[in-house]
Amino acid sequence: MAKKRENLIVGSKIKAYIRSKKCMTAGDLVEGLSNEVYNLLDKAVGRTKANKRSTVRPQDL
């Protein structure tokens, strides 16, 4: 089984934001969103390295 990754987001903030939009949050949304953040960051790191840099910048996202 794959090692579970640490959450990169604050679940209570995500839930509060969604609640402010008059919607409810599924129990596994925070984990799914964190996985998407990992994917986004992995792509940004790849772009950074492809451009021969070591600093990830907003434009890499």
Secondary structure, DSSP 8 states (H G I E B T S, - for coil): --------S-HHHHHHHHHHTT----TTHHHHHHHHHHHHHHHHHHHHHHTT-SS--GGG-
